[in-house]
Amino acid sequence: MRLNKYIASSGLFSRRRSDDLIFGGKVKVNGVVIKEPWCEVIEDRDVVVVEDRVVRPRKKQLYLKLYKPAGYETVIEKRGDFPGLMDLIEDIPEGVFPAGRLDVNTEGLVILTSDGEFSYILTHPKYEIPRRYKVKTRGELSEEELDRVVQGVTMGKGEKGKFDAISPVKTGKFSWYEVVLHEGKYHEIRRVFSALGYKVMRLIRFSFGEIYLGSMRRGEMKKFTGEEMGFVRNLRKKFTSEH
């Protein structure tokens, strides 16, 4: 097994964090510092130490979904001015971490997992896993503006943002849209609407791949359903051999 996958499968670190630790010289295999994430290790033979802690692959991974309200950071424990997810739900299992993040002012689906490999596939732009959002705005986009947000809109400083798809749900003084992204830049949805002169009143992520909020309430956490676990298995089967 590749070293970065071995560390990520411990449930202690995400795949990207595992790579950072390896490149930073924080990982030893059998007492030797290794800086190559692709180094092969054997579970029952090699001893892997990360920052003076022996790590081993978790035998059973955890997969949870949570409805994050606005006003919370997408971190397990509070780090800054805003509360973390543990302030919302105290019984979050040890060893899970958020797969990606939602901005403080964005609500909706957050996936918590101990599976670093799954998290990596789910969030890396090259795998193009769709994220779907409901957006409430003041005012109604014209047909031309609906085309523009798919073609690309300048958000400032020469940076462009665009949606993979947008569809009106309800229009009027206040309108609702469904937006699909495969890669989310910093505050992209809000910045695209703002560039066209529209204020986002509410932003909800309601799905990530084939994981959905469904009828979940704010602050509620659930285990993945059988169908959702099927999505995990299919994703791993399809992409694991590529990295």
Phi and psi in degrees as GROMACS dihedral restraints (atoms count N, CA, C in turn):
[ dihedral_restraints ]
;  ai    aj    ak    al  type     phi  dphi    fc
    3     4     5     6     1   -63.2    20    10
    4     5     6     7     1   146.3    20    10
    6     7     8     9     1   -59.1    20    10
    7     8     9    10     1   -44.4    20    10
    9    10    11    12     1   -65.8    20    10
   10    11    12    13     1   -36.1    20    10
   12    13    14    15     1   -68.1    20    10
   13    14    15    16     1   -39.7    20    10
   15    16    17    18     1   -58.5    20    10
   16    17    18    19     1   -47.7    20    10
   18    19    20    21     1   -66.8    20    10
   19    20    21    22     1   -44.5    20    10
   21    22    23    24     1   -62.6    20    10
   22    23    24    25     1   -33.7    20    10
   24    25    26    27     1   -73.6    20    10
   25    26    27    28     1    -6.1    20    10
   27    28    29    30     1   -72.4    20    10
   28    29    30    31     1   -20.7    20    10
   30    31    32    33     1    83.9    20    10
   31    32    33    34     1     0.8    20    10
   33    34    35    36     1   -91.1    20    10
   34    35    36    37     1   -25.1    20    10
   36    37    38    39     1  -139.9    20    10
   37    38    39    40     1   148.5    20    10
   39    40    41    42     1   -72.6    20    10
   40    41    42    43     1   169.4    20    10
   42    43    44    45     1   -62.7    20    10
   43    44    45    46     1   -44.2    20    10
   45    46    47    48     1   -66.7    20    10
   46    47    48    49     1   -40.2    20    10
   48    49    50    51     1   -64.3    20    10
   49    50    51    52     1   -37.0    20    10
   51    52    53    54     1   -60.7    20    10
   52    53    54    55     1   -44.5    20    10
   54    55    56    57     1   -60.5    20    10
   55    56    57    58     1   -44.3    20    10
   57    58    59    60     1   -60.9    20    10
   58    59    60    61     1   -42.2    20    10
   60    61    62    63     1   -64.7    20    10
   61    62    63    64     1   -40.3    20    10
   63    64    65    66     1   -66.4    20    10
   64    65    66    67     1   -49.7    20    10
   66    67    68    69     1   -62.5    20    10
   67    68    69    70     1   -29.5    20    10
   69    70    71    72     1   -82.8    20    10
   70    71    72    73     1     3.5    20    10
   72    73    74    75     1    74.4    20    10
   73    74    75    76     1    24.0    20    10
   75    76    77    78     1   -95.5    20    10
   76    77    78    79     1     3.5    20    10
   78    79    80    81     1  -120.7    20    10
   79    80    81    82     1   133.4    20    10
   81    82    83    84     1  -120.7    20    10
   82    83    84    85     1   141.3    20    10
   84    85    86    87     1  -119.6    20    10
   85    86    87    88     1   116.9    20    10
   87    88    89    90     1    54.1    20    10
   88    89    90    91     1    40.7    20    10
   90    91    92    93     1    84.7    20    10
   91    92    93    94     1    -1.4    20    10
   93    94    95    96     1  -112.3    20    10
   94    95    96    97     1   130.2    20    10
   96    97    98    99     1   -66.4    20    10
   97    98    99   100     1   128.0    20    10
   99   100   101   102     1  -119.0    20    10
  100   101   102   103     1   129.8    20    10
  102   103   104   105     1  -115.6    20    10
  103   104   105   106     1    15.5    20    10
  105   106   107   108     1  -112.4    20    10
  106   107   108   109     1   109.3    20    10
  108   109   110   111     1   -58.9    20    10
  109   110   111   112     1   -24.9    20    10
  111   112   113   114     1   -84.8    20    10
  112   113   114   115     1    -0.6    20    10
  114   115   116   117     1   -57.6    20    10
  115   116   117   118     1   133.0    20    10
  117   118   119   120     1   -85.4    20    10
  118   119   120   121     1   134.0    20    10
  120   121   122   123     1  -128.5    20    10
  121   122   123   124     1   154.4    20    10
  123   124   125   126     1  -115.7    20    10
  124   125   126   127     1   124.8    20    10
  126   127   128   129     1   -55.8    20    10
  127   128   129   130     1   -48.0    20    10
  129   130   131   132     1   -85.0    20    10
  130   131   132   133     1    -2.0    20    10
  132   133   134   135     1  -112.9    20    10
  133   134   135   136     1   -43.9    20    10
  135   136   137   138     1   -94.1    20    10
  136   137   138   139     1   147.3    20    10
  138   139   140   141     1  -107.8    20    10
  139   140   141   142     1   118.6    20    10
  141   142   143   144     1  -107.3    20    10
  142   143   144   145     1   125.5    20    10
  144   145   146   147     1  -120.8    20    10
  145   146   147   148     1   126.1    20    10
  147   148   149   150     1  -117.5    20    10
  148   149   150   151     1   116.7    20    10
  150   151   152   153     1    49.8    20    10
  151   152   153   154     1    50.2    20    10
  153   154   155   156     1    67.7    20    10
  154   155   156   157     1    19.5    20    10
  156   157   158   159     1  -125.8    20    10
  157   158   159   160     1   125.8    20    10
  159   160   161   162     1   -70.8    20    10
  160   161   162   163     1   129.7    20    10
  162   163   164   165     1  -120.6    20    10
  163   164   165   166     1   147.1    20    10
  165   166   167   168     1  -139.3    20    10
  166   167   168   169     1   152.8    20    10
  168   169   170   171     1   -61.4    20    10
  169   170   171   172     1   138.2    20    10
  171   172   173   174     1   -71.4    20    10
  172   173   174   175     1   135.2    20    10
  174   175   176   177     1   -71.2    20    10
  175   176   177   178     1   -36.3    20    10
  177   178   179   180     1  -128.8    20    10
  178   179   180   181     1   119.7    20    10
  180   181   182   183     1   -83.3    20    10
  181   182   183   184     1   157.1    20    10
  183   184   185   186     1  -112.6    20    10
  184   185   186   187     1   141.1    20    10
  186   187   188   189     1  -138.2    20    10
  187   188   189   190     1   114.7    20    10
  189   190   191   192     1  -132.1    20    10
  190   191   192   193     1   154.7    20    10
  192   193   194   195     1  -126.5    20    10
  193   194   195   196     1   145.1    20    10
  195   196   197   198     1  -137.1    20    10
  196   197   198   199     1   142.4    20    10
  198   199   200   201     1   -95.3    20    10
  199   200   201   202     1   101.9    20    10
  201   202   203   204     1   -81.9    20    10
  202   203   204   205     1   125.0    20    10
  204   205   206   207     1   -76.0    20    10
  205   206   207   208     1   164.0    20    10
  207   208   209   210     1   -64.1    20    10
  208   209   210   211     1   150.0    20    10
  210   211   212   213     1    99.1    20    10
  211   212   213   214     1    -1.4    20    10
  213   214   215   216     1  -117.1    20    10
  214   215   216   217     1   139.8    20    10
  216   217   218   219     1   -75.4    20    10
  217   218   219   220     1   149.3    20    10
  219   220   221   222     1   -87.1    20    10
  220   221   222   223     1    63.7    20    10
  222   223   224   225     1  -136.3    20    10
  223   224   225   226     1   153.7    20    10
  225   226   227   228     1   -67.4    20    10
  226   227   228   229     1   -50.5    20    10
  228   229   230   231     1  -114.2    20    10
  229   230   231   232     1   147.1    20    10
  231   232   233   234     1   -57.4    20    10
  232   233   234   235     1   133.6    20    10
  234   235   236   237     1  -120.1    20    10
  235   236   237   238     1   -29.9    20    10
  237   238   239   240     1  -130.1    20    10
  238   239   240   241     1  -133.8    20    10
  240   241   242   243     1   -80.2    20    10
  241   242   243   244     1   -18.9    20    10
  243   244   245   246     1  -109.7    20    10
  244   245   246   247     1   151.7    20    10
  246   247   248   249     1   -66.7    20    10
  247   248   249   250     1   154.0    20    10
  249   250   251   252     1   -97.2    20    10
  250   251   252   253     1  -175.5    20    10
  252   253   254   255     1   -68.7    20    10
  253   254   255   256     1   -29.0    20    10
  255   256   257   258     1   -66.6    20    10
  256   257   258   259     1   -23.3    20    10
  258   259   260   261     1   -74.6    20    10
  259   260   261   262     1   -19.0    20    10
  261   262   263   264     1   -91.4    20    10
  262   263   264   265     1   -45.6    20    10
  264   265   266   267     1  -133.2    20    10
  265   266   267   268     1   115.7    20    10
  267   268   269   270     1   -75.6    20    10
  268   269   270   271     1   -27.4    20    10
  270   271   272   273     1   -96.2    20    10
  271   272   273   274     1    34.5    20    10
  273   274   275   276     1   -67.2    20    10
  274   275   276   277     1   126.7    20    10
  276   277   278   279     1   -62.5    20    10
  277   278   279   280     1   147.8    20    10
  279   280   281   282     1   -67.2    20    10
  280   281   282   283     1   142.3    20    10
  282   283   284   285     1    96.7    20    10
  283   284   285   286     1    -5.2    20    10
  285   286   287   288     1   -96.9    20    10
  286   287   288   289     1   158.2    20    10
  288   289   290   291     1  -145.9    20    10
  289   290   291   292     1   158.7    20    10
  291   292   293   294     1   -71.7    20    10
  292   293   294   295     1   137.2    20    10
  294   295   296   297     1   -88.7    20    10
  295   296   297   298     1    98.8    20    10
  297   298   299   300     1    80.5    20    10
  298   299   300   301     1  -166.2    20    10
  300   301   302   303     1  -149.6    20    10
  301   302   303   304     1   160.4    20    10
  303   304   305   306     1  -118.3    20    10
  304   305   306   307     1   143.7    20    10
  306   307   308   309     1   -61.4    20    10
  307   308   309   310     1   158.4    20    10
  309   310   311   312     1   -54.6    20    10
  310   311   312   313     1   -43.0    20    10
  312   313   314   315     1   -86.1    20    10
  313   314   315   316     1     1.9    20    10
  315   316   317   318     1  -101.5    20    10
  316   317   318   319     1   138.6    20    10
  318   319   320   321     1  -110.6    20    10
  319   320   321   322     1   170.3    20    10
  321   322   323   324     1   121.4    20    10
  322   323   324   325     1  -152.4    20    10
  324   325   326   327     1   -71.1    20    10
  325   326   327   328     1   123.7    20    10
  327   328   329   330     1  -122.7    20    10
  328   329   330   331     1   130.0    20    10
  330   331   332   333     1   -97.5    20    10
  331   332   333   334     1   128.2    20    10
  333   334   335   336     1  -112.4    20    10
  334   335   336   337     1   130.6    20    10
  336   337   338   339     1  -150.5    20    10
  337   338   339   340     1   159.0    20    10
  339   340   341   342     1   -98.9    20    10
  340   341   342   343     1    -1.5    20    10
  342   343   344   345     1   -94.3    20    10
  343   344   345   346     1    96.5    20    10
  345   346   347   348     1   -64.1    20    10
  346   347   348   349     1   -33.7    20    10
  348   349   350   351     1   -66.7    20    10
  349   350   351   352     1   -44.8    20    10
  351   352   353   354     1   -61.8    20    10
  352   353   354   355     1   -43.5    20    10
  354   355   356   357     1   -60.5    20    10
  355   356   357   358     1   -41.6    20    10
  357   358   359   360     1   -62.8    20    10
  358   359   360   361     1   -47.8    20    10
  360   361   362   363     1   -64.0    20    10
  361   362   363   364     1   -41.4    20    10
  363   364   365   366     1   -63.9    20    10
  364   365   366   367     1   -37.2    20    10
  366   367   368   369     1  -103.3    20    10
  367   368   369   370     1   -17.2    20    10
  369   370   371   372     1   -73.2    20    10
  370   371   372   373     1   131.5    20    10
  372   373   374   375     1   -56.6    20    10
  373   374   375   376     1   -30.3    20    10
  375   376   377   378     1   -66.9    20    10
  376   377   378   379     1   -19.8    20    10
  378   379   380   381     1   -89.3    20    10
  379   380   381   382     1   -10.5    20    10
  381   382   383   384     1    51.2    20    10
  382   383   384   385     1    48.2    20    10
  384   385   386   387     1   -79.4    20    10
  385   386   387   388     1   122.4    20    10
  387   388   389   390     1   -72.0    20    10
  388   389   390   391     1   140.2    20    10
  390   391   392   393     1  -114.9    20    10
  391   392   393   394     1   132.2    20    10
  393   394   395   396     1  -116.6    20    10
  394   395   396   397     1   138.3    20    10
  396   397   398   399     1  -130.4    20    10
  397   398   399   400     1   149.8    20    10
  399   400   401   402     1  -104.7    20    10
  400   401   402   403     1   130.6    20    10
  402   403   404   405     1  -124.5    20    10
  403   404   405   406     1   125.5    20    10
  405   406   407   408     1  -103.7    20    10
  406   407   408   409     1   127.5    20    10
  408   409   410   411     1  -125.9    20    10
  409   410   411   412     1   160.6    20    10
  411   412   413   414     1   -89.6    20    10
  412   413   414   415     1   118.0    20    10
  414   415   416   417     1    98.1    20    10
  415   416   417   418     1   177.9    20    10
  417   418   419   420     1  -127.6    20    10
  418   419   420   421     1   130.0    20    10
  420   421   422   423     1   -71.5    20    10
  421   422   423   424     1   141.5    20    10
  423   424   425   426     1   -77.7    20    10
  424   425   426   427     1   169.3    20    10
  426   427   428   429     1   -60.8    20    10
  427   428   429   430     1   -39.5    20    10
  429   430   431   432     1   -62.9    20    10
  430   431   432   433     1   -41.8    20    10
  432   433   434   435     1   -68.8    20    10
  433   434   435   436     1   -34.6    20    10
  435   436   437   438     1   -61.8    20    10
  436   437   438   439     1   -38.0    20    10
  438   439   440   441     1   -69.2    20    10
  439   440   441   442     1   -40.2    20    10
  441   442   443   444     1   -63.2    20    10
  442   443   444   445     1   -39.6    20    10
  444   445   446   447     1   -69.5    20    10
  445   446   447   448     1   -20.0    20    10
  447   448   449   450     1   -86.8    20    10
  448   449   450   451     1   -33.5    20    10
  450   451   452   453     1   -76.4    20    10
  451   452   453   454     1   -33.7    20    10
  453   454   455   456     1   130.7    20    10
  454   455   456   457     1   134.9    20    10
  456   457   458   459     1  -127.7    20    10
  457   458   459   460     1   134.9    20    10
  459   460   461   462     1   -72.6    20    10
  460   461   462   463     1   123.3    20    10
  462   463   464   465     1   -97.9    20    10
  463   464   465   466     1    -4.1    20    10
  465   466   467   468     1   120.2    20    10
  466   467   468   469     1   150.1    20    10
  468   469   470   471     1    56.5    20    10
  469   470   471   472     1    30.8    20    10
  471   472   473   474     1    76.2    20    10
  472   473   474   475     1     5.1    20    10
  474   475   476   477     1   -92.2    20    10
  475   476   477   478     1   135.5    20    10
  477   478   479   480     1  -106.7    20    10
  478   479   480   481     1   144.8    20    10
  480   481   482   483     1  -126.0    20    10
  481   482   483   484     1   148.0    20    10
  483   484   485   486     1  -153.9    20    10
  484   485   486   487     1   156.1    20    10
  486   487   488   489     1  -100.2    20    10
  487   488   489   490     1   146.9    20    10
  489   490   491   492     1   -73.1    20    10
  490   491   492   493     1   -29.6    20    10
  492   493   494   495     1  -162.3    20    10
  493   494   495   496     1   152.2    20    10
  495   496   497   498     1  -145.8    20    10
  496   497   498   499     1   138.9    20    10
  498   499   500   501     1  -141.4    20    10
  499   500   501   502     1   131.7    20    10
  501   502   503   504     1   -67.9    20    10
  502   503   504   505     1   138.2    20    10
  504   505   506   507     1  -106.1    20    10
  505   506   507   508     1   -44.7    20    10
  507   508   509   510     1  -151.6    20    10
  508   509   510   511     1   129.9    20    10
  510   511   512   513     1  -122.9    20    10
  511   512   513   514     1   155.1    20    10
  513   514   515   516     1   156.3    20    10
  514   515   516   517     1  -148.7    20    10
  516   517   518   519     1   -57.5    20    10
  517   518   519   520     1   -42.1    20    10
  519   520   521   522     1  -120.2    20    10
  520   521   522   523     1   132.5    20    10
  522   523   524   525     1  -123.0    20    10
  523   524   525   526     1   153.3    20    10
  525   526   527   528     1  -118.5    20    10
  526   527   528   529     1   138.2    20    10
  528   529   530   531     1  -132.3    20    10
  529   530   531   532     1   151.0    20    10
  531   532   533   534     1  -102.9    20    10
  532   533   534   535     1   129.2    20    10
  534   535   536   537     1  -121.8    20    10
  535   536   537   538     1   137.2    20    10
  537   538   539   540     1  -115.5    20    10
  538   539   540   541     1   130.1    20    10
  540   541   542   543     1  -126.6    20    10
  541   542   543   544     1   145.3    20    10
  543   544   545   546     1  -103.9    20    10
  544   545   546   547     1   -17.3    20    10
  546   547   548   549     1  -146.1    20    10
  547   548   549   550     1   124.9    20    10
  549   550   551   552     1  -102.4    20    10
  550   551   552   553     1   113.8    20    10
  552   553   554   555     1   -78.9    20    10
  553   554   555   556     1   172.1    20    10
  555   556   557   558     1   -58.1    20    10
  556   557   558   559     1   117.1    20    10
  558   559   560   561     1    52.1    20    10
  559   560   561   562     1    33.4    20    10
  561   562   563   564     1   -59.1    20    10
  562   563   564   565     1   -46.6    20    10
  564   565   566   567     1   -62.7    20    10
  565   566   567   568     1   -48.0    20    10
  567   568   569   570     1   -62.2    20    10
  568   569   570   571     1   -40.2    20    10
  570   571   572   573     1   -70.8    20    10
  571   572   573   574     1   -35.9    20    10
  573   574   575   576     1   -65.5    20    10
  574   575   576   577     1   -47.7    20    10
  576   577   578   579     1   -63.1    20    10
  577   578   579   580     1   -41.4    20    10
  579   580   581   582     1   -61.7    20    10
  580   581   582   583     1   -37.7    20    10
  582   583   584   585     1   -63.1    20    10
  583   584   585   586     1   -25.1    20    10
  585   586   587   588     1   -95.8    20    10
  586   587   588   589     1     2.0    20    10
  588   589   590   591     1    91.8    20    10
  589   590   591   592     1    17.0    20    10
  591   592   593   594     1  -113.3    20    10
  592   593   594   595     1   138.9    20    10
  594   595   596   597     1   -95.9    20    10
  595   596   597   598     1   129.9    20    10
  597   598   599   600     1   -81.0    20    10
  598   599   600   601     1   118.9    20    10
  600   601   602   603     1   -88.0    20    10
  601   602   603   604     1   -32.4    20    10
  603   604   605   606     1  -154.2    20    10
  604   605   606   607     1   140.9    20    10
  606   607   608   609     1  -137.8    20    10
  607   608   609   610     1   122.1    20    10
  609   610   611   612     1  -128.6    20    10
  610   611   612   613     1   123.0    20    10
  612   613   614   615     1   -86.0    20    10
  613   614   615   616     1   120.7    20    10
  615   616   617   618     1  -108.8    20    10
  616   617   618   619     1    -9.8    20    10
  618   619   620   621     1  -155.5    20    10
  619   620   621   622     1   155.6    20    10
  621   622   623   624     1  -139.7    20    10
  622   623   624   625     1   108.1    20    10
  624   625   626   627     1    63.1    20    10
  625   626   627   628     1  -126.8    20    10
  627   628   629   630     1  -105.4    20    10
  628   629   630   631     1    22.9    20    10
  630   631   632   633     1  -101.9    20    10
  631   632   633   634     1   125.3    20    10
  633   634   635   636     1  -123.2    20    10
  634   635   636   637     1   150.5    20    10
  636   637   638   639     1   -66.9    20    10
  637   638   639   640     1   -40.3    20    10
  639   640   641   642     1    61.7    20    10
  640   641   642   643     1  -129.6    20    10
  642   643   644   645     1   -96.7    20    10
  643   644   645   646     1    16.5    20    10
  645   646   647   648     1   -62.0    20    10
  646   647   648   649     1   148.6    20    10
  648   649   650   651     1  -100.5    20    10
  649   650   651   652     1   160.1    20    10
  651   652   653   654     1   -56.1    20    10
  652   653   654   655     1   133.8    20    10
  654   655   656   657     1    84.2    20    10
  655   656   657   658     1     1.1    20    10
  657   658   659   660     1   -91.6    20    10
  658   659   660   661     1   144.7    20    10
  660   661   662   663     1  -128.3    20    10
  661   662   663   664     1   139.0    20    10
  663   664   665   666     1  -138.4    20    10
  664   665   666   667     1   156.2    20    10
  666   667   668   669     1   -76.2    20    10
  667   668   669   670     1   156.6    20    10
  669   670   671   672     1   -61.9    20    10
  670   671   672   673     1   145.2    20    10
  672   673   674   675     1   -76.3    20    10
  673   674   675   676     1   173.0    20    10
  675   676   677   678     1   -60.1    20    10
  676   677   678   679     1   -41.0    20    10
  678   679   680   681     1   -64.4    20    10
  679   680   681   682     1   -39.5    20    10
  681   682   683   684     1   -68.2    20    10
  682   683   684   685     1   -35.1    20    10
  684   685   686   687     1   -66.7    20    10
  685   686   687   688     1   -31.6    20    10
  687   688   689   690     1   -63.5    20    10
  688   689   690   691     1   -37.6    20    10
  690   691   692   693     1   -62.4    20    10
  691   692   693   694     1   -41.8    20    10
  693   694   695   696     1   -60.5    20    10
  694   695   696   697     1   -48.1    20    10
  696   697   698   699     1   -62.9    20    10
  697   698   699   700     1   -42.1    20    10
  699   700   701   702     1   -65.8    20    10
  700   701   702   703     1   -39.0    20    10
  702   703   704   705     1   -64.0    20    10
  703   704   705   706     1   -45.4    20    10
  705   706   707   708     1   -65.6    20    10
  706   707   708   709     1   -41.8    20    10
  708   709   710   711     1   -63.5    20    10
  709   710   711   712     1   -38.8    20    10
  711   712   713   714     1   -73.9    20    10
  712   713   714   715     1   -38.4    20    10
  714   715   716   717     1  -114.2    20    10
  715   716   717   718     1   -17.2    20    10
  717   718   719   720     1   -57.9    20    10
  718   719   720   721     1   -36.2    20    10
  720   721   722   723     1   -71.9    20    10
  721   722   723   724     1    -7.5    20    10
  723   724   725   726     1   -88.0    20    10
  724   725   726   727     1   -10.3    20    10
